Amino acid sequence: MSGIGTSCSTLILSSTSLRTCWLKLDTQSHGGVTIFGKPIRRRALGIRAEVSFVNAEEAKKLIAVEGYKILDVRDKSQYGRAHIKSCFHVPLFIENQDNDLGTIVKRTLHNNFSGLFFGLPFTKPNPDFVKSVRSQFSPESKLLLVCQEGLRSTSAANKLEQAGFQNIACIVSGLQSVKPGTFDSVGTTELKDAGKAGLVTVQGKISAILGTVLICAYLFITLFPDQAEKLIQLVPAS
C-alpha cells in the first residue's frame, strides 16, 4: 500500500505552556511491506503568560495582597532621585562609557543637548539585565516592573516574559503618573518628578520667580497707582 501516510498529535498541558506537534511520516513500499521513514515535518506552538498593566492603586493591591515584588528598571540617576522603598533595582539601560570614536561623538552631542537641558544620561542596553534578574528571582516570582514613563518597564517585561517569567505586571504610564504619598519612597524628590533634571528644572524655577515678581508689580500698580507713579519717576531715563 504505497503512499500511506499517518499523523500523530502530542498534547502537553501545564500551567505555563501548551504545545501541539504534528508528525507526517514518509512511507515506502518494498515487496508488499510498508516501511515508515523519519518524520519530515514538525510544528511547535508555545503560549506565554500575558503581562498585566495596572494603575498605581491596583499595583498597591498586587504588592499588599498577592505578594508582588517591585523591580525598578530605571537608570541609576532617576533611581537615586526617588524610588519606592524596599524595591529591587536592575537597570534596563546602563551608562555608556565606551571610548570608540563613534560613541565619543554621540556622547558629546548627547551631553551638550539632552544631557544639558533634560539631565538625561547617555546610556546603552544592559547586556546582563535578564541574567541579573534571574540571579535574584525565580521564573515563578511575582514582579511589578516600574520605570518613569512606562516604556522601559514594558520593554523589560517583554524580555523577562521571553525568558520564562510568568507573573509580570507594569504600572501604566510609569511613576510619573503616581500621586505623592501613594507609595513609601526614598530620595530627594517625589516619584513623579524623578525624571526631571537639567536646565529645564532651573528654567522652570526662574520662570516661576519672574511670574511672581510681575504679578506683585501689577497688583502694586493697581492698588497704589500714586506710589507707583512716584517710583517710576525716580527711575532714570535711559
C-alpha positions in Angstrom: 0.0 0.0 0.0 2.3 2.6 -1.3 1.9 6.3 -0.2 0.1 5.5 3.1 0.5 8.5 5.4 -0.1 8.7 9.1 -0.1 11.5 11.7 0.2 11.8 15.4 -0.5 14.6 17.8 1.0 15.2 21.2 -0.7 17.5 23.6 1.3 18.7 26.6 -0.7 20.8 29.0 0.7 22.7 32.0 0.2 25.9 33.8 2.7 27.7 31.6 2.6 26.2 28.1 0.6 24.4 25.5 2.4 22.6 22.8 1.0 20.7 19.8 3.1 18.9 17.2 2.1 17.1 14.1 4.4 14.4 12.6 3.9 13.4 9.0 5.8 10.2 8.1 7.1 9.4 4.7 6.3 5.9 3.6 7.7 3.5 1.1 6.6 0.0 -0.1 9.1 -2.8 -0.7 7.8 -6.2 -1.6 4.3 -5.5 -0.3 5.7 -4.4 3.1 5.2 -0.8 4.2 8.2 0.9 5.8 7.8 4.1 7.7 10.5 6.7 7.4 11.7 9.6 9.5 9.3 12.4 10.5 9.5 15.1 7.8 7.5 17.9 9.4 7.1 19.2 12.9 5.4 22.3 14.3 5.5 23.6 17.8 3.3 26.3 19.3 4.0 27.9 22.7 1.6 30.1 24.6 3.2 32.5 27.1 1.7 34.3 30.1 0.4 37.8 29.4 1.9 40.9 31.0 -0.6 42.8 33.3 -0.9 46.6 33.1 -2.3 48.3 36.2 -2.7 51.7 37.7 -1.0 52.8 41.0 -3.9 51.7 43.2 -4.1 48.3 41.6 -0.3 48.0 41.9 -0.6 48.6 45.7 -3.1 45.7 45.9 -0.7 43.4 44.0 2.0 44.2 46.5 0.0 44.0 49.7 -2.4 41.1 48.8 -0.6 39.0 46.2 2.9 39.5 47.3 4.4 41.1 44.2 8.0 42.4 44.5 8.9 45.7 43.0 11.6 45.8 40.3 12.8 49.3 39.3 14.3 49.2 35.8 15.3 52.9 35.5 18.8 54.2 35.2 20.7 54.9 38.4 20.3 58.7 38.2 16.5 58.6 38.2 16.5 55.8 40.8 18.8 57.9 43.0 16.5 60.9 42.9 13.5 58.9 44.1 12.4 55.2 44.3 9.9 53.1 46.1 11.1 51.9 49.5 12.2 48.2 49.6 12.3 47.8 45.8 14.9 46.0 43.8 16.9 47.8 41.2 18.1 46.3 37.9 18.5 49.0 35.2 17.4 48.1 31.7 19.9 50.7 30.4 23.3 51.5 31.8 25.6 54.5 31.3 27.6 54.1 28.1 31.3 54.8 28.8 32.7 53.1 25.7 35.6 55.0 24.2 35.4 54.2 20.5 35.3 57.2 18.2 31.6 56.8 17.2 30.5 56.6 20.8 32.6 59.6 21.9 31.0 61.7 19.2 27.5 60.6 20.1 28.1 61.1 23.8 29.4 64.6 23.3 26.4 65.6 21.2 24.1 64.0 23.7 25.7 65.7 26.7 25.5 69.1 25.0 21.8 68.8 24.3 19.7 66.2 26.0 22.1 65.8 28.9 22.4 69.6 29.5 18.8 70.6 29.1 17.0 67.5 30.4 19.6 65.8 32.5 19.3 62.5 30.6 22.4 60.2 30.9 24.0 58.7 27.8 23.1 55.0 28.1 23.1 51.7 26.3 21.1 48.5 26.8 22.2 46.5 29.8 23.5 43.2 28.4 23.2 41.5 31.7 19.6 42.6 32.5 17.9 39.2 32.3 20.9 37.5 33.9 20.8 39.9 36.8 17.1 39.4 37.4 17.4 35.7 37.2 20.1 35.8 39.9 17.6 37.4 42.3 14.2 35.9 41.3 12.9 32.6 40.0 10.7 32.5 36.9 7.6 31.9 39.2 8.3 35.1 41.1 5.6 37.8 41.0 7.2 41.0 39.7 5.9 44.6 39.4 8.1 46.4 37.0 8.3 50.2 37.3 10.1 53.0 35.3 9.4 56.7 34.9 7.2 56.8 31.8 6.1 53.2 31.4 8.1 52.4 28.2 11.2 50.8 29.7 9.1 48.7 32.1 7.1 47.4 29.1 10.3 46.5 27.2 11.8 44.9 30.3 8.5 42.9 30.8 8.8 41.5 27.2 12.4 40.4 27.8 11.5 38.6 31.0 8.4 37.0 29.5 10.5 35.6 26.7 13.0 34.4 29.4 10.2 32.3 31.1 8.9 34.7 33.8 5.2 34.0 34.3 3.8 36.7 36.7 4.7 40.2 35.5 2.9 43.5 35.9 3.7 47.1 34.9 2.3 50.4 36.0 0.6 52.2 33.1 2.5 55.5 32.3 5.1 54.7 34.9 6.0 56.6 38.1 5.3 60.0 36.6 1.6 59.1 37.0 1.8 58.2 40.7 0.4 60.7 43.1 2.6 61.8 46.1 2.0 59.5 49.1 0.8 56.5 47.1 4.0 54.6 47.9 6.6 55.0 50.7 9.5 56.4 48.8 13.2 57.3 49.3 15.0 60.2 47.7 15.2 64.0 47.4 12.1 64.4 45.3 8.7 62.9 44.6 8.5 59.8 42.5 6.6 61.6 39.7 9.4 64.2 39.5 12.4 61.8 39.4 12.7 62.2 35.7 13.1 66.0 35.8 16.7 67.3 35.7 19.0 69.6 33.8 18.4 73.3 32.8 14.7 72.6 32.3 14.1 72.5 36.0 16.2 75.6 36.6 14.3 77.4 33.8 11.1 76.5 35.4 12.1 77.9 38.8 13.3 81.1 37.1 10.1 81.5 35.2 8.1 81.0 38.4 10.1 83.7 40.2 9.7 86.2 37.3 6.0 85.4 37.1 5.6 86.1 40.9 7.5 89.4 40.5 5.3 90.5 37.6 2.1 89.7 39.4 3.3 91.6 42.5 4.2 94.6 40.4 0.8 94.5 38.7 -1.0 94.4 42.0 1.1 97.2 43.4 0.4 99.4 40.4 -3.3 98.6 40.5 -3.7 99.1 44.3 -1.3 102.0 44.8 -1.2 104.0 41.5 0.1 107.2 43.1 3.1 105.5 44.8 3.8 103.5 41.7 3.9 106.7 39.6 6.4 108.3 42.0 8.6 105.2 41.9 8.6 105.3 38.1 9.6 108.9 38.1 12.6 108.0 40.3 13.9 105.6 37.6 16.5 107.4 35.5 15.7 107.6 31.8 18.0 105.6 29.5 
